[in-house]
Amino acid sequence: MSGNELPMSGEPAKHWMFRNFVSIVQLVIVILLVGLAVWWALSDGNGERVWESFYHFSQGIVRWSHDHLRYPWE
C-alpha cells in the first residue's frame, strides 16, 4: 500500500475525491431540478391546474369503475 491509498479499500485517494465530487454535483443537480419544479408549480397557478386536471381524471376513473365493475359478491 502506497502513501496515497486509503487503508480500507486500497483504492487511490484521488478515486474517492472524484467519487465524492461527482456525488456532490449530482446532489446539486437534483436539488436544482426539484427547486425548479417547485417554482414552476407555485408560479401562475401551474401546480393548481395540474392537480385539478389529475383530480378530475382520477374521479373519472372512479366513476367509470363504479359504473362498469362489480364486486364478485354483488
N, C-alpha and C positions, 0 to 999 in steps of 0.2 A: 504494500500500500504506500503510495507516494504522499507527499505533503498536501496536495490539493484534492484528495479523495475524502469523502465522508466515511467515517468508520462503520456506520450501519449498513450501507449498501455497497460500498466500494465504487460508486459512481463518482465522476468528477464533480467538484463543486459548481462548475460552470453549467453543468446539466441541470442542477437544482435551481440555480439562479434563473436560467432561461425558462424552466418549467413554471417557477413562481411568477415570473414576468408575464408569461402567456396567460396564466390563470387570472392575474390581476386585470389584464387587458380584456379578457372575456367577461369578467365580472363588471367592469366599467361599461362595456357594450350592452350587456343585459340591463343594467340599471338605466342607461340612457334610453333604451328601447321601451322599457316599462314606463319611464317618465314621459316619453313622447306619447305613448298610448294613453296615459292618464291625462296629459294635457289636451290631447285630441278629444277625449271623451268629455272633458269639462268645458271645452270651448264650443260656443254656438249651439249648445244642446245636442251635440252629436251622440253622447252616451245615452241621453234620454230617448232619442229617436231609435237607436239600436236596441235598447232594452224594450221599448214599446213594440217594435217590429217582432222581436223574438217572443215577447209575451203573447201577442196576437197569433203568431204562428203556432206556438205551443198550445194555446187554447183551441185553435182549430183542430189540432191533432187530438186533443182531449174530447172535443165534440164528436169528431169522426169515430173515434174508438168507442165512445159511449153509444153511438147510433148503430155501429156495424159489428161490434164484438160483444159476445155474451160469455158469461161465466158458465162453466160446464154444469153447475148445479141449478141454473135457471131454466 
